[in-house]
């Protein structure tokens, strides 16, 4: 699901904010918006191979946080499945953060040069 369920202004965004508020996250709407931006930017960076190690590490830490906050209910079979799925994702992101994109990596910023001179 990732960032696609956190698009601001959608019904799923509001549901995500309600779930975040239910576990005690302050300013849940702001937190979900920041999660949307993080998942979108870091996910695209990993996909195109730009600063893969850094962004994979950040996504790994974020996934660990989500796992601890939302998927520690081992009495629910669905909760166990979600926990295991996040463990697999954490393992993959750890691999990327150690080895990077290797030959597929982009060495420079993919934005046009004029955009970088802000």
MODA-V510177 format. One record per residue. N is the residue number from 1. BURIAL is + if it has 24 or more other ideal C-beta (glycine too) atoms within 12 Angstrom, else -. Layout:
{{N:BURIAL} {N:BURIAL}}
This chain:
{{1:-} {2:+} {3:+} {4:-} {5:-} {6:+} {7:-} {8:-} {9:-} {10:-} {11:-} {12:-} {13:+} {14:-} {15:-} {16:+} {17:+} {18:-} {19:+} {20:+} {21:-} {22:-} {23:-} {24:-} {25:-} {26:-} {27:-} {28:+} {29:-} {30:-} {31:+} {32:+} {33:+} {34:-} {35:+} {36:+} {37:-} {38:+} {39:+} {40:-} {41:-} {42:+} {43:+} {44:-} {45:+} {46:+} {47:+} {48:-} {49:+} {50:+} {51:+} {52:+} {53:+} {54:-} {55:+} {56:+} {57:+} {58:+} {59:+} {60:+} {61:-} {62:+} {63:+} {64:-} {65:-} {66:+} {67:+} {68:-} {69:+} {70:+} {71:+} {72:-} {73:-} {74:-} {75:-} {76:-} {77:-} {78:-} {79:-} {80:-} {81:-} {82:-} {83:+} {84:-} {85:-} {86:+} {87:-} {88:-} {89:+} {90:+} {91:-} {92:-} {93:+} {94:-} {95:-} {96:+} {97:+} {98:-} {99:-} {100:+} {101:+} {102:-} {103:-} {104:-} {105:-} {106:-} {107:-} {108:-} {109:-} {110:-} {111:-} {112:-} {113:-} {114:-} {115:-} {116:-} {117:-} {118:-}}
